[in-house]
Amino acid sequence: MVSSGGVIAAVAGALLGVPGSGVVALNRVTVNAGVTTVTSGASGLSLLTFNDHAHLAGGERRLITYR
């Protein structure tokens, strides 16, 4: 799914069990077009990756913008 950094940070924060201030910190470092992966297994939902933007590395660094 595609969503804003704030929603993604809130979901990641909930999965990590961080307080509101932690969610704000996560939101501050999100980049546009970052990939966050959540997996579902026998123990429930798990955060696999947060804000991965390796696909923008190298010559595409100019495309990285925050929030």
mmCIF file of the N, C-alpha and C atoms, coordinates in Angstrom:
data_MODEL
# 
_entry.id   MODEL 
# 
loop_
_atom_site.group_PDB 
_atom_site.id 
_atom_site.type_symbol 
_atom_site.label_atom_id 
_atom_site.label_alt_id 
_atom_site.label_comp_id 
_atom_site.label_asym_id 
_atom_site.label_entity_id 
_atom_site.label_seq_id 
_atom_site.pdbx_PDB_ins_code 
_atom_site.Cartn_x 
_atom_site.Cartn_y 
_atom_site.Cartn_z 
_atom_site.occupancy 
_atom_site.B_iso_or_equiv 
_atom_site.pdbx_formal_charge 
_atom_site.auth_seq_id 
_atom_site.auth_comp_id 
_atom_site.auth_asym_id 
_atom_site.auth_atom_id 
_atom_site.pdbx_PDB_model_num 
ATOM 1   N N  . MET A 1 1  ? 0.832  -1.147  0.000  1.00 0.00 ? 1  MET A N  1 
ATOM 2   C CA . MET A 1 1  ? 0.000  0.000   0.000  1.00 0.00 ? 1  MET A CA 1 
ATOM 3   C C  . MET A 1 1  ? 0.889  1.227   0.000  1.00 0.00 ? 1  MET A C  1 
ATOM 4   N N  . VAL A 1 2  ? 0.381  2.340   -0.407 1.00 0.00 ? 2  VAL A N  1 
ATOM 5   C CA . VAL A 1 2  ? 1.107  3.604   -0.415 1.00 0.00 ? 2  VAL A CA 1 
ATOM 6   C C  . VAL A 1 2  ? 0.436  4.525   0.586  1.00 0.00 ? 2  VAL A C  1 
ATOM 7   N N  . SER A 1 3  ? 1.247  5.171   1.413  1.00 0.00 ? 3  SER A N  1 
ATOM 8   C CA . SER A 1 3  ? 0.693  6.063   2.427  1.00 0.00 ? 3  SER A CA 1 
ATOM 9   C C  . SER A 1 3  ? 1.699  7.151   2.756  1.00 0.00 ? 3  SER A C  1 
ATOM 10  N N  . SER A 1 4  ? 1.312  8.048   3.633  1.00 0.00 ? 4  SER A N  1 
ATOM 11  C CA . SER A 1 4  ? 2.210  9.124   4.042  1.00 0.00 ? 4  SER A CA 1 
ATOM 12  C C  . SER A 1 4  ? 3.169  8.628   5.111  1.00 0.00 ? 4  SER A C  1 
ATOM 13  N N  . GLY A 1 5  ? 4.262  9.353   5.277  1.00 0.00 ? 5  GLY A N  1 
ATOM 14  C CA . GLY A 1 5  ? 5.264  8.988   6.269  1.00 0.00 ? 5  GLY A CA 1 
ATOM 15  C C  . GLY A 1 5  ? 4.722  8.958   7.681  1.00 0.00 ? 5  GLY A C  1 
ATOM 16  N N  . GLY A 1 6  ? 3.778  9.825   7.994  1.00 0.00 ? 6  GLY A N  1 
ATOM 17  C CA . GLY A 1 6  ? 3.211  9.863   9.341  1.00 0.00 ? 6  GLY A CA 1 
ATOM 18  C C  . GLY A 1 6  ? 2.458  8.590   9.687  1.00 0.00 ? 6  GLY A C  1 
ATOM 19  N N  . VAL A 1 7  ? 1.670  8.109   8.747  1.00 0.00 ? 7  VAL A N  1 
ATOM 20  C CA . VAL A 1 7  ? 0.921  6.869   8.968  1.00 0.00 ? 7  VAL A CA 1 
ATOM 21  C C  . VAL A 1 7  ? 1.885  5.692   9.066  1.00 0.00 ? 7  VAL A C  1 
ATOM 22  N N  . ILE A 1 8  ? 2.876  5.658   8.194  1.00 0.00 ? 8  ILE A N  1 
ATOM 23  C CA . ILE A 1 8  ? 3.860  4.578   8.223  1.00 0.00 ? 8  ILE A CA 1 
ATOM 24  C C  . ILE A 1 8  ? 4.629  4.601   9.534  1.00 0.00 ? 8  ILE A C  1 
ATOM 25  N N  . ALA A 1 9  ? 5.028  5.775   10.001 1.00 0.00 ? 9  ALA A N  1 
ATOM 26  C CA . ALA A 1 9  ? 5.731  5.891   11.280 1.00 0.00 ? 9  ALA A CA 1 
ATOM 27  C C  . ALA A 1 9  ? 4.844  5.428   12.431 1.00 0.00 ? 9  ALA A C  1 
ATOM 28  N N  . ALA A 1 10 ? 3.558  5.754   12.386 1.00 0.00 ? 10 ALA A N  1 
ATOM 29  C CA . ALA A 1 10 ? 2.635  5.334   13.442 1.00 0.00 ? 10 ALA A CA 1 
ATOM 30  C C  . ALA A 1 10 ? 2.486  3.818   13.482 1.00 0.00 ? 10 ALA A C  1 
ATOM 31  N N  . VAL A 1 11 ? 2.377  3.189   12.312 1.00 0.00 ? 11 VAL A N  1 
ATOM 32  C CA . VAL A 1 11 ? 2.268  1.732   12.254 1.00 0.00 ? 11 VAL A CA 1 
ATOM 33  C C  . VAL A 1 11 ? 3.562  1.094   12.745 1.00 0.00 ? 11 VAL A C  1 
ATOM 34  N N  . ALA A 1 12 ? 4.704  1.602   12.268 1.00 0.00 ? 12 ALA A N  1 
ATOM 35  C CA . ALA A 1 12 ? 5.992  1.057   12.704 1.00 0.00 ? 12 ALA A CA 1 
ATOM 36  C C  . ALA A 1 12 ? 6.163  1.227   14.210 1.00 0.00 ? 12 ALA A C  1 
ATOM 37  N N  . GLY A 1 13 ? 5.800  2.397   14.722 1.00 0.00 ? 13 GLY A N  1 
ATOM 38  C CA . GLY A 1 13 ? 5.898  2.647   16.158 1.00 0.00 ? 13 GLY A CA 1 
ATOM 39  C C  . GLY A 1 13 ? 5.032  1.710   16.969 1.00 0.00 ? 13 GLY A C  1 
ATOM 40  N N  . ALA A 1 14 ? 3.828  1.453   16.493 1.00 0.00 ? 14 ALA A N  1 
ATOM 41  C CA . ALA A 1 14 ? 2.936  0.534   17.196 1.00 0.00 ? 14 ALA A CA 1 
ATOM 42  C C  . ALA A 1 14 ? 3.516  -0.876  17.217 1.00 0.00 ? 14 ALA A C  1 
ATOM 43  N N  . LEU A 1 15 ? 4.074  -1.312  16.099 1.00 0.00 ? 15 LEU A N  1 
ATOM 44  C CA . LEU A 1 15 ? 4.667  -2.642  16.044 1.00 0.00 ? 15 LEU A CA 1 
ATOM 45  C C  . LEU A 1 15 ? 5.902  -2.755  16.926 1.00 0.00 ? 15 LEU A C  1 
ATOM 46  N N  . LEU A 1 16 ? 6.626  -1.647  17.085 1.00 0.00 ? 16 LEU A N  1 
ATOM 47  C CA . LEU A 1 16 ? 7.819  -1.643  17.934 1.00 0.00 ? 16 LEU A CA 1 
ATOM 48  C C  . LEU A 1 16 ? 7.499  -1.335  19.397 1.00 0.00 ? 16 LEU A C  1 
ATOM 49  N N  . GLY A 1 17 ? 6.288  -0.885  19.653 1.00 0.00 ? 17 GLY A N  1 
ATOM 50  C CA . GLY A 1 17 ? 5.888  -0.558  21.016 1.00 0.00 ? 17 GLY A CA 1 
ATOM 51  C C  . GLY A 1 17 ? 6.528  0.711   21.556 1.00 0.00 ? 17 GLY A C  1 
ATOM 52  N N  . VAL A 1 18 ? 6.796  1.671   20.683 1.00 0.00 ? 18 VAL A N  1 
ATOM 53  C CA . VAL A 1 18 ? 7.423  2.920   21.124 1.00 0.00 ? 18 VAL A CA 1 
ATOM 54  C C  . VAL A 1 18 ? 6.359  3.951   21.497 1.00 0.00 ? 18 VAL A C  1 
ATOM 55  N N  . PRO A 1 19 ? 6.705  4.876   22.405 1.00 0.00 ? 19 PRO A N  1 
ATOM 56  C CA . PRO A 1 19 ? 5.754  5.932   22.774 1.00 0.00 ? 19 PRO A CA 1 
ATOM 57  C C  . PRO A 1 19 ? 5.593  6.953   21.644 1.00 0.00 ? 19 PRO A C  1 
ATOM 58  N N  . GLY A 1 20 ? 4.690  7.876   21.841 1.00 0.00 ? 20 GLY A N  1 
ATOM 59  C CA . GLY A 1 20 ? 4.420  8.905   20.826 1.00 0.00 ? 20 GLY A CA 1 
ATOM 60  C C  . GLY A 1 20 ? 5.650  9.656   20.383 1.00 0.00 ? 20 GLY A C  1 
ATOM 61  N N  . SER A 1 21 ? 6.552  9.954   21.307 1.00 0.00 ? 21 SER A N  1 
ATOM 62  C CA . SER A 1 21 ? 7.772  10.686  20.936 1.00 0.00 ? 21 SER A CA 1 
ATOM 63  C C  . SER A 1 21 ? 8.630  9.854   19.983 1.00 0.00 ? 21 SER A C  1 
ATOM 64  N N  . GLY A 1 22 ? 8.580  8.545   20.121 1.00 0.00 ? 22 GLY A N  1 
ATOM 65  C CA . GLY A 1 22 ? 9.307  7.673   19.207 1.00 0.00 ? 22 GLY A CA 1 
ATOM 66  C C  . GLY A 1 22 ? 8.710  7.679   17.821 1.00 0.00 ? 22 GLY A C  1 
ATOM 67  N N  . VAL A 1 23 ? 7.393  7.778   17.753 1.00 0.00 ? 23 VAL A N  1 
ATOM 68  C CA . VAL A 1 23 ? 6.714  7.855   16.455 1.00 0.00 ? 23 VAL A CA 1 
ATOM 69  C C  . VAL A 1 23 ? 7.107  9.152   15.749 1.00 0.00 ? 23 VAL A C  1 
ATOM 70  N N  . VAL A 1 24 ? 7.181  10.233  16.495 1.00 0.00 ? 24 VAL A N  1 
ATOM 71  C CA . VAL A 1 24 ? 7.599  11.515  15.911 1.00 0.00 ? 24 VAL A CA 1 
ATOM 72  C C  . VAL A 1 24 ? 9.022  11.399  15.369 1.00 0.00 ? 24 VAL A C  1 
ATOM 73  N N  . ALA A 1 25 ? 9.898  10.750  16.127 1.00 0.00 ? 25 ALA A N  1 
ATOM 74  C CA . ALA A 1 25 ? 11.283 10.563  15.675 1.00 0.00 ? 25 ALA A CA 1 
ATOM 75  C C  . ALA A 1 25 ? 11.337 9.708   14.409 1.00 0.00 ? 25 ALA A C  1 
ATOM 76  N N  . LEU A 1 26 ? 10.529 8.662   14.350 1.00 0.00 ? 26 LEU A N  1 
ATOM 77  C CA . LEU A 1 26 ? 10.480 7.839   13.140 1.00 0.00 ? 26 LEU A CA 1 
ATOM 78  C C  . LEU A 1 26 ? 9.990  8.658   11.948 1.00 0.00 ? 26 LEU A C  1 
ATOM 79  N N  . ASN A 1 27 ? 8.981  9.470   12.173 1.00 0.00 ? 27 ASN A N  1 
ATOM 80  C CA . ASN A 1 27 ? 8.427  10.280  11.091 1.00 0.00 ? 27 ASN A CA 1 
ATOM 81  C C  . ASN A 1 27 ? 9.457  11.264  10.545 1.00 0.00 ? 27 ASN A C  1 
ATOM 82  N N  . ARG A 1 28 ? 10.299 11.798  11.404 1.00 0.00 ? 28 ARG A N  1 
ATOM 83  C CA . ARG A 1 28 ? 11.296 12.783  10.965 1.00 0.00 ? 28 ARG A CA 1 
ATOM 84  C C  . ARG A 1 28 ? 12.304 12.216  9.975  1.00 0.00 ? 28 ARG A C  1 
ATOM 85  N N  . VAL A 1 29 ? 12.539 10.918  10.032 1.00 0.00 ? 29 VAL A N  1 
ATOM 86  C CA . VAL A 1 29 ? 13.567 10.341  9.162  1.00 0.00 ? 29 VAL A CA 1 
ATOM 87  C C  . VAL A 1 29 ? 12.997 9.617   7.944  1.00 0.00 ? 29 VAL A C  1 
ATOM 88  N N  . THR A 1 30 ? 11.691 9.637   7.776  1.00 0.00 ? 30 THR A N  1 
ATOM 89  C CA . THR A 1 30 ? 11.127 8.963   6.600  1.00 0.00 ? 30 THR A CA 1 
ATOM 90  C C  . THR A 1 30 ? 11.448 9.752   5.339  1.00 0.00 ? 30 THR A C  1 
ATOM 91  N N  . VAL A 1 31 ? 11.725 9.010   4.282  1.00 0.00 ? 31 VAL A N  1 
ATOM 92  C CA . VAL A 1 31 ? 11.984 9.651   2.994  1.00 0.00 ? 31 VAL A CA 1 
ATOM 93  C C  . VAL A 1 31 ? 10.846 9.306   2.042  1.00 0.00 ? 31 VAL A C  1 
ATOM 94  N N  . ASN A 1 32 ? 10.589 10.200  1.109  1.00 0.00 ? 32 ASN A N  1 
ATOM 95  C CA . ASN A 1 32 ? 9.593  9.904   0.090  1.00 0.00 ? 32 ASN A CA 1 
ATOM 96  C C  . ASN A 1 32 ? 10.089 8.735   -0.755 1.00 0.00 ? 32 ASN A C  1 
ATOM 97  N N  . ALA A 1 33 ? 9.219  7.802   -1.032 1.00 0.00 ? 33 ALA A N  1 
ATOM 98  C CA . ALA A 1 33 ? 9.495  6.591   -1.813 1.00 0.00 ? 33 ALA A CA 1 
ATOM 99  C C  . ALA A 1 33 ? 10.261 5.540   -1.026 1.00 0.00 ? 33 ALA A C  1 
ATOM 100 N N  . GLY A 1 34 ? 10.360 5.695   0.309  1.00 0.00 ? 34 GLY A N  1 
ATOM 101 C CA . GLY A 1 34 ? 10.958 4.658   1.143  1.00 0.00 ? 34 GLY A CA 1 
ATOM 102 C C  . GLY A 1 34 ? 10.016 3.459   1.219  1.00 0.00 ? 34 GLY A C  1 
ATOM 103 N N  . VAL A 1 35 ? 10.597 2.292   1.425  1.00 0.00 ? 35 VAL A N  1 
ATOM 104 C CA . VAL A 1 35 ? 9.804  1.054   1.487  1.00 0.00 ? 35 VAL A CA 1 
ATOM 105 C C  . VAL A 1 35 ? 9.832  0.507   2.909  1.00 0.00 ? 35 VAL A C  1 
ATOM 106 N N  . THR A 1 36 ? 8.665  0.276   3.467  1.00 0.00 ? 36 THR A N  1 
ATOM 107 C CA . THR A 1 36 ? 8.517  -0.342  4.775  1.00 0.00 ? 36 THR A CA 1 
ATOM 108 C C  . THR A 1 36 ? 7.773  -1.653  4.568  1.00 0.00 ? 36 THR A C  1 
ATOM 109 N N  . THR A 1 37 ? 8.281  -2.722  5.181  1.00 0.00 ? 37 THR A N  1 
ATOM 110 C CA . THR A 1 37 ? 7.690  -4.038  4.991  1.00 0.00 ? 37 THR A CA 1 
ATOM 111 C C  . THR A 1 37 ? 7.215  -4.595  6.327  1.00 0.00 ? 37 THR A C  1 
ATOM 112 N N  . VAL A 1 38 ? 5.960  -5.003  6.356  1.00 0.00 ? 38 VAL A N  1 
ATOM 113 C CA . VAL A 1 38 ? 5.365  -5.647  7.525  1.00 0.00 ? 38 VAL A CA 1 
ATOM 114 C C  . VAL A 1 38 ? 5.016  -7.069  7.121  1.00 0.00 ? 38 VAL A C  1 
ATOM 115 N N  . THR A 1 39 ? 5.417  -8.035  7.944  1.00 0.00 ? 39 THR A N  1 
ATOM 116 C CA . THR A 1 39 ? 5.089  -9.430  7.668  1.00 0.00 ? 39 THR A CA 1 
ATOM 117 C C  . THR A 1 39 ? 4.058  -9.924  8.671  1.00 0.00 ? 39 THR A C  1 
ATOM 118 N N  . SER A 1 40 ? 3.317  -10.911 8.255  1.00 0.00 ? 40 SER A N  1 
ATOM 119 C CA . SER A 1 40 ? 2.311  -11.523 9.109  1.00 0.00 ? 40 SER A CA 1 
ATOM 120 C C  . SER A 1 40 ? 2.635  -12.998 9.253  1.00 0.00 ? 40 SER A C  1 
ATOM 121 N N  . GLY A 1 41 ? 2.754  -13.443 10.498 1.00 0.00 ? 41 GLY A N  1 
ATOM 122 C CA . GLY A 1 41 ? 3.072  -14.845 10.741 1.00 0.00 ? 41 GLY A CA 1 
ATOM 123 C C  . GLY A 1 41 ? 2.288  -15.368 11.927 1.00 0.00 ? 41 GLY A C  1 
ATOM 124 N N  . ALA A 1 42 ? 2.677  -16.516 12.403 1.00 0.00 ? 42 ALA A N  1 
ATOM 125 C CA . ALA A 1 42 ? 1.988  -17.165 13.522 1.00 0.00 ? 42 ALA A CA 1 
ATOM 126 C C  . ALA A 1 42 ? 1.975  -16.304 14.780 1.00 0.00 ? 42 ALA A C  1 
ATOM 127 N N  . SER A 1 43 ? 3.015  -15.491 14.958 1.00 0.00 ? 43 SER A N  1 
ATOM 128 C CA . SER A 1 43 ? 3.076  -14.645 16.158 1.00 0.00 ? 43 SER A CA 1 
ATOM 129 C C  . SER A 1 43 ? 2.487  -13.254 15.932 1.00 0.00 ? 43 SER A C  1 
ATOM 130 N N  . GLY A 1 44 ? 1.891  -13.020 14.787 1.00 0.00 ? 44 GLY A N  1 
ATOM 131 C CA . GLY A 1 44 ? 1.273  -11.727 14.504 1.00 0.00 ? 44 GLY A CA 1 
ATOM 132 C C  . GLY A 1 44 ? 2.077  -10.926 13.500 1.00 0.00 ? 44 GLY A C  1 
ATOM 133 N N  . LEU A 1 45 ? 1.912  -9.616  13.543 1.00 0.00 ? 45 LEU A N  1 
ATOM 134 C CA . LEU A 1 45 ? 2.603  -8.718  12.622 1.00 0.00 ? 45 LEU A CA 1 
ATOM 135 C C  . LEU A 1 45 ? 3.991  -8.376  13.137 1.00 0.00 ? 45 LEU A C  1 
ATOM 136 N N  . SER A 1 46 ? 4.935  -8.275  12.218 1.00 0.00 ? 46 SER A N  1 
ATOM 137 C CA . SER A 1 46 ? 6.306  -7.893  12.554 1.00 0.00 ? 46 SER A CA 1 
ATOM 138 C C  . SER A 1 46 ? 6.813  -6.875  11.544 1.00 0.00 ? 46 SER A C  1 
ATOM 139 N N  . LEU A 1 47 ? 7.593  -5.938  12.025 1.00 0.00 ? 47 LEU A N  1 
ATOM 140 C CA . LEU A 1 47 ? 8.223  -4.950  11.155 1.00 0.00 ? 47 LEU A CA 1 
ATOM 141 C C  . LEU A 1 47 ? 9.502  -5.562  10.597 1.00 0.00 ? 47 LEU A C  1 
ATOM 142 N N  . LEU A 1 48 ? 9.550  -5.756  9.294  1.00 0.00 ? 48 LEU A N  1 
ATOM 143 C CA . LEU A 1 48 ? 10.711 -6.369  8.657  1.00 0.00 ? 48 LEU A CA 1 
ATOM 144 C C  . LEU A 1 48 ? 11.699 -5.311  8.191  1.00 0.00 ? 48 LEU A C  1 
ATOM 145 N N  . THR A 1 49 ? 11.210 -4.271  7.508  1.00 0.00 ? 49 THR A N  1 
ATOM 146 C CA . THR A 1 49 ? 12.066 -3.150  7.105  1.00 0.00 ? 49 THR A CA 1 
ATOM 147 C C  . THR A 1 49 ? 11.317 -1.854  7.354  1.00 0.00 ? 49 THR A C  1 
ATOM 148 N N  . PHE A 1 50 ? 12.077 -0.794  7.616  1.00 0.00 ? 50 PHE A N  1 
ATOM 149 C CA . PHE A 1 50 ? 11.489 0.530   7.786  1.00 0.00 ? 50 PHE A CA 1 
ATOM 150 C C  . PHE A 1 50 ? 12.262 1.523   6.952  1.00 0.00 ? 50 PHE A C  1 
ATOM 151 N N  . ASN A 1 51 ? 11.560 2.214   6.061  1.00 0.00 ? 51 ASN A N  1 
ATOM 152 C CA . ASN A 1 51 ? 12.131 3.337   5.335  1.00 0.00 ? 51 ASN A CA 1 
ATOM 153 C C  . ASN A 1 51 ? 13.318 2.959   4.452  1.00 0.00 ? 51 ASN A C  1 
ATOM 154 N N  . ASP A 1 52 ? 13.330 1.766   3.907  1.00 0.00 ? 52 ASP A N  1 
ATOM 155 C CA . ASP A 1 52 ? 14.423 1.342   3.039  1.00 0.00 ? 52 ASP A CA 1 
ATOM 156 C C  . ASP A 1 52 ? 14.376 2.166   1.754  1.00 0.00 ? 52 ASP A C  1 
ATOM 157 N N  . HIS A 1 53 ? 15.491 2.756   1.405  1.00 0.00 ? 53 HIS A N  1 
ATOM 158 C CA . HIS A 1 53 ? 15.535 3.528   0.164  1.00 0.00 ? 53 HIS A CA 1 
ATOM 159 C C  . HIS A 1 53 ? 16.800 3.232   -0.638 1.00 0.00 ? 53 HIS A C  1 
ATOM 160 N N  . ALA A 1 54 ? 17.253 1.987   -0.536 1.00 0.00 ? 54 ALA A N  1 
ATOM 161 C CA . ALA A 1 54 ? 18.432 1.554   -1.302 1.00 0.00 ? 54 ALA A CA 1 
ATOM 162 C C  . ALA A 1 54 ? 18.198 1.687   -2.806 1.00 0.00 ? 54 ALA A C  1 
ATOM 163 N N  . HIS A 1 55 ? 16.940 1.564   -3.227 1.00 0.00 ? 55 HIS A N  1 
ATOM 164 C CA . HIS A 1 55 ? 16.640 1.678   -4.657 1.00 0.00 ? 55 HIS A CA 1 
ATOM 165 C C  . HIS A 1 55 ? 16.888 3.092   -5.188 1.00 0.00 ? 55 HIS A C  1 
ATOM 166 N N  . LEU A 1 56 ? 17.089 4.045   -4.298 1.00 0.00 ? 56 LEU A N  1 
ATOM 167 C CA . LEU A 1 56 ? 17.383 5.420   -4.706 1.00 0.00 ? 56 LEU A CA 1 
ATOM 168 C C  . LEU A 1 56 ? 18.864 5.754   -4.555 1.00 0.00 ? 56 LEU A C  1 
ATOM 169 N N  . ALA A 1 57 ? 19.672 4.777   -4.181 1.00 0.00 ? 57 ALA A N  1 
ATOM 170 C CA . ALA A 1 57 ? 21.107 5.011   -3.948 1.00 0.00 ? 57 ALA A CA 1 
ATOM 171 C C  . ALA A 1 57 ? 21.824 5.309   -5.259 1.00 0.00 ? 57 ALA A C  1 
ATOM 172 N N  . GLY A 1 58 ? 23.033 5.755   -5.123 1.00 0.00 ? 58 GLY A N  1 
ATOM 173 C CA . GLY A 1 58 ? 23.850 6.042   -6.303 1.00 0.00 ? 58 GLY A CA 1 
ATOM 174 C C  . GLY A 1 58 ? 23.404 7.305   -7.010 1.00 0.00 ? 58 GLY A C  1 
ATOM 175 N N  . GLY A 1 59 ? 23.169 7.203   -8.280 1.00 0.00 ? 59 GLY A N  1 
ATOM 176 C CA . GLY A 1 59 ? 22.819 8.352   -9.111 1.00 0.00 ? 59 GLY A CA 1 
ATOM 177 C C  . GLY A 1 59 ? 21.455 8.939   -8.817 1.00 0.00 ? 59 GLY A C  1 
ATOM 178 N N  . GLU A 1 60 ? 20.637 8.231   -8.070 1.00 0.00 ? 60 GLU A N  1 
ATOM 179 C CA . GLU A 1 60 ? 19.287 8.708   -7.802 1.00 0.00 ? 60 GLU A CA 1 
ATOM 180 C C  . GLU A 1 60 ? 19.162 9.402   -6.436 1.00 0.00 ? 60 GLU A C  1 
ATOM 181 N N  . ARG A 1 61 ? 20.272 9.666   -5.750 1.00 0.00 ? 61 ARG A N  1 
ATOM 182 C CA . ARG A 1 61 ? 20.215 10.312  -4.435 1.00 0.00 ? 61 ARG A CA 1 
ATOM 183 C C  . ARG A 1 61 ? 19.495 11.662  -4.492 1.00 0.00 ? 61 ARG A C  1 
ATOM 184 N N  . ARG A 1 62 ? 19.544 12.309  -5.601 1.00 0.00 ? 62 ARG A N  1 
ATOM 185 C CA . ARG A 1 62 ? 18.871 13.609  -5.727 1.00 0.00 ? 62 ARG A CA 1 
ATOM 186 C C  . ARG A 1 62 ? 17.360 13.486  -5.598 1.00 0.00 ? 62 ARG A C  1 
ATOM 187 N N  . LEU A 1 63 ? 16.850 12.270  -5.774 1.00 0.00 ? 63 LEU A N  1 
ATOM 188 C CA . LEU A 1 63 ? 15.412 12.050  -5.678 1.00 0.00 ? 63 LEU A CA 1 
ATOM 189 C C  . LEU A 1 63 ? 14.926 11.917  -4.228 1.00 0.00 ? 63 LEU A C  1 
ATOM 190 N N  . ILE A 1 64 ? 15.852 11.764  -3.279 1.00 0.00 ? 64 ILE A N  1 
ATOM 191 C CA . ILE A 1 64 ? 15.467 11.569  -1.891 1.00 0.00 ? 64 ILE A CA 1 
ATOM 192 C C  . ILE A 1 64 ? 15.042 12.900  -1.270 1.00 0.00 ? 64 ILE A C  1 
ATOM 193 N N  . THR A 1 65 ? 13.820 12.933  -0.790 1.00 0.00 ? 65 THR A N  1 
ATOM 194 C CA . THR A 1 65 ? 13.322 14.093  -0.057 1.00 0.00 ? 65 THR A CA 1 
ATOM 195 C C  . THR A 1 65 ? 12.678 13.574  1.227  1.00 0.00 ? 65 THR A C  1 
ATOM 196 N N  . TYR A 1 66 ? 12.698 14.391  2.253  1.00 0.00 ? 66 TYR A N  1 
ATOM 197 C CA . TYR A 1 66 ? 12.176 13.975  3.551  1.00 0.00 ? 66 TYR A CA 1 
ATOM 198 C C  . TYR A 1 66 ? 10.780 14.508  3.749  1.00 0.00 ? 66 TYR A C  1 
ATOM 199 N N  . ARG A 1 67 ? 9.924  13.630  4.332  1.00 0.00 ? 67 ARG A N  1 
ATOM 200 C CA . ARG A 1 67 ? 8.517  13.904  4.614  1.00 0.00 ? 67 ARG A CA 1 
ATOM 201 C C  . ARG A 1 67 ? 7.906  14.546  3.447  1.00 0.00 ? 67 ARG A C  1 
# 
